[in-house]
């Protein structure tokens, strides 16, 4: 269902709280006051939107390097084997995105882990299992990353604070400190939908609520968290077309090129990656839109305005989504009390 087809309150709760989610003791009451309804209605609406899959969670999106390691990978798979190999990739615990793309390299996934060595170990095992060779494309530098979507706009994203967020994406991310990783695990999992969710986290950790709020505020301010808010499943809101464009830019020019691309309307992600022996591209950007034609138009416009039309490039449209979840760098650090609660819910 597109955003415009949803009730007015759904539209506001989905669109306006992807960034700057309140860090007050009663954040849902604060949202209720801003939207002219009551806290119980806000909570019930978010519960419904999570239950129907429109929202994946209300939580944090980490800056690159906040914890652990991540790597983009790609495989060239005979079409008859694509489904089977995709399921093998999905079975790897650290894989959070797994997409088909229109290219000879037709399966692209992101894998996270405690460190680079552990990721390579998982990919080595996959190569051994499938008999294929995986492209391994670690990120070198982000220029724009995971700013959310203004669901009412054609050119995405258009959040008022995006320029500040773009600058933060180009700066070094401060890592989560060891003594704060249990809170990081909760931020990844998402806020409990209760009146005082930060108090619930504090109880799980044995912390004071003020400490929980202060740490999250610091993470947002320093760029450890790119944003704290509603994480929507954009495909389910009509933003069903997306494409990754890759360019081969001379290394001496790539940072300037990435900075220009990051400023273009409609560019949702932009980053530099290491090349592979079989893959010469080093600059990547994503465009999401409501149709293939709209995405193609935005790509042409972004390349022209960033003065990058002269570079060798390819555009890979997404096909089937095999897996899409948030990056989980701290899942092993979940507080024991919260693990027990999750087990009880499953039982």
Residue pairs with C-beta under 8 A, 6 or more apart in sequence:
1 54
1 236
1 237
1 238
2 237
2 238
3 10
3 11
3 14
3 15
3 151
3 152
3 237
3 238
4 11
4 238
6 14
9 35
9 37
9 41
9 45
10 45
10 49
11 151
11 152
12 35
13 31
13 35
13 42
13 45
13 46
13 49
13 230
14 49
14 54
14 55
14 151
14 230
14 232
14 237
15 150
15 151
15 152
17 31
17 58
17 229
17 230
18 148
18 149
18 159
18 227
18 229
18 230
18 231
18 232
19 147
19 148
19 159
19 161
19 227
19 228
19 229
20 161
20 227
20 228
20 229
21 27
21 58
21 228
21 229
21 230
22 30
22 31
23 198
23 213
23 216
23 217
23 228
24 30
24 213
25 196
25 198
25 199
25 209
25 213
26 39
26 195
26 196
27 191
27 197
27 198
28 39
28 42
28 43
28 46
28 193
28 195
28 197
29 39
29 42
29 195
31 42
32 38
32 39
32 41
32 42
35 42
39 195
43 193
43 194
43 195
46 55
46 58
46 193
46 230
47 193
49 55
50 56
50 57
50 193
53 233
53 236
54 232
54 233
54 236
54 237
55 230
55 231
55 232
55 233
56 190
56 231
56 232
56 233
56 325
56 326
57 189
57 190
57 191
57 231
57 326
58 190
58 191
58 193
58 229
58 230
58 231
59 187
59 188
59 189
59 190
59 191
59 228
59 231
59 326
60 187
60 188
60 216
60 219
60 225
60 227
60 228
61 146
61 148
61 225
61 226
61 227
61 228
61 231
61 326
61 327
62 173
62 188
62 224
62 225
62 226
62 327
62 329
63 142
63 145
63 168
63 169
63 173
63 223
63 224
63 225
63 226
64 70
64 139
64 142
64 145
64 169
64 173
64 271
65 172
65 173
65 175
66 173
66 174
66 175
66 176
66 184
66 219
66 224
66 225
66 329
67 175
67 176
67 181
67 184
67 329
67 330
68 112
68 113
68 114
68 115
68 329
68 330
69 112
69 113
69 114
69 115
69 116
69 118
69 119
69 138
70 110
70 111
70 112
70 113
70 119
70 139
70 327
70 329
71 110
71 111
71 116
71 119
71 123
71 136
71 137
71 138
71 139
72 108
72 109
72 110
72 137
72 138
72 139
72 273
73 108
73 109
73 110
73 111
73 123
73 134
73 135
73 136
73 137
74 101
74 105
74 107
74 108
74 109
74 134
74 135
74 137
74 279
75 85
75 89
75 105
75 106
75 107
75 130
75 132
75 134
75 135
76 104
76 105
76 106
76 132
77 85
77 106
77 107
77 130
77 132
79 106
82 100
82 106
82 107
85 107
85 130
85 132
86 98
86 100
86 107
86 320
86 322
87 322
88 126
88 129
88 130
89 95
89 98
89 107
89 109
89 126
89 322
89 323
90 98
90 322
90 323
92 111
92 122
92 126
94 111
94 112
94 113
94 119
94 122
94 328
95 109
95 110
95 111
95 112
95 323
96 110
96 111
96 112
96 323
96 324
96 325
96 326
96 327
96 328
97 108
97 109
97 110
97 323
97 324
97 325
98 107
98 108
98 109
98 110
98 321
98 322
98 323
98 324
99 107
99 108
99 109
99 318
99 319
99 320
99 321
99 322
99 324
100 106
100 107
100 108
100 318
100 319
100 320
100 321
100 322
101 107
101 108
101 244
101 316
101 317
101 318
101 319
102 316
102 317
102 318
102 319
103 314
103 316
105 135
105 279
105 316
106 319
107 322
108 244
108 316
109 323
110 327
111 119
111 122
111 123
112 119
112 327
112 328
112 329
113 119
113 122
114 332
116 138
120 136
123 134
123 136
126 134
127 133
127 134
133 278
135 276
135 278
135 279
136 274
136 276
137 273
137 274
137 275
137 276
137 279
138 273
138 274
139 271
139 272
139 273
140 271
140 272
140 273
140 274
140 282
141 170
141 255
141 258
141 271
141 272
142 169
142 170
142 270
142 271
142 272
143 166
143 169
143 170
143 258
143 259
143 261
143 262
143 270
143 271
143 272
144 165
144 166
144 169
144 261
144 262
144 267
144 268
144 269
144 270
144 271
144 285
145 169
145 226
145 269
145 270
145 271
146 226
146 227
146 269
147 157
147 159
147 162
147 165
147 166
147 226
147 227
147 268
148 157
148 159
148 227
148 229
148 231
148 232
149 156
149 157
149 232
149 234
149 237
149 239
149 268
149 288
150 156
150 157
150 158
150 159
151 232
151 234
151 237
151 238
151 239
154 289
154 290
154 294
155 265
155 266
155 298
156 239
156 266
156 268
156 288
156 289
157 268
158 265
159 165
163 263
165 226
165 227
166 262
166 263
168 223
168 226
169 223
169 226
169 262
170 259
170 262
171 223
173 223
173 224
174 222
174 223
174 224
175 224
176 184
176 219
176 224
176 330
180 215
181 330
181 333
182 204
182 205
182 330
182 333
182 334
182 335
183 201
183 205
183 207
183 212
183 215
183 216
184 329
184 330
184 333
185 330
185 331
185 332
185 333
185 334
185 335
185 338
186 201
186 204
186 205
186 334
186 335
186 338
187 216
187 219
187 225
187 228
188 326
188 327
188 328
188 329
188 330
188 331
189 334
189 338
190 231
191 197
191 198
191 201
192 200
192 201
194 200
196 209
198 209
198 212
198 213
198 216
199 209
201 207
201 212
202 208
202 209
202 211
202 212
203 337
204 335
204 337
204 338
204 341
205 212
205 335
216 225
216 228
218 224
219 225
219 228
220 227
220 228
231 326
233 324
234 288
235 321
238 290
239 288
239 289
239 290
240 290
241 288
241 289
241 290
241 291
241 292
241 294
241 295
241 317
241 318
242 286
242 287
242 288
242 289
242 295
242 317
242 318
243 286
243 287
243 295
243 296
243 299
243 315
243 316
243 317
243 318
244 284
244 285
244 286
244 315
244 316
244 318
245 284
245 285
245 286
245 287
245 299
245 303
245 313
245 314
245 315
245 316
246 281
246 283
246 284
246 313
246 314
246 315
246 316
247 257
247 281
247 282
247 283
247 284
247 308
247 311
247 312
247 313
248 280
248 281
248 282
248 283
248 311
248 312
248 313
249 257
249 282
249 283
249 308
249 311
251 282
254 272
254 282
254 283
255 272
257 283
257 306
257 308
257 311
258 270
258 271
258 272
258 283
260 305
260 306
260 307
260 308
261 267
261 270
261 283
261 285
261 302
261 306
261 308
262 270
263 306
264 301
264 302
264 305
264 306
265 298
265 301
265 302
266 287
266 289
266 298
266 301
266 302
267 285
267 286
267 287
267 298
267 302
268 286
268 287
268 288
269 284
269 285
269 286
270 283
270 284
270 285
270 286
271 283
271 284
271 285
272 282
272 283
272 284
273 281
273 282
273 283
273 284
274 282
275 281
275 282
280 312
281 312
281 313
281 314
283 311
285 302
287 295
287 298
287 299
287 302
288 295
289 295
289 298
292 317
295 317
296 315
299 315
303 309
303 313
334 342
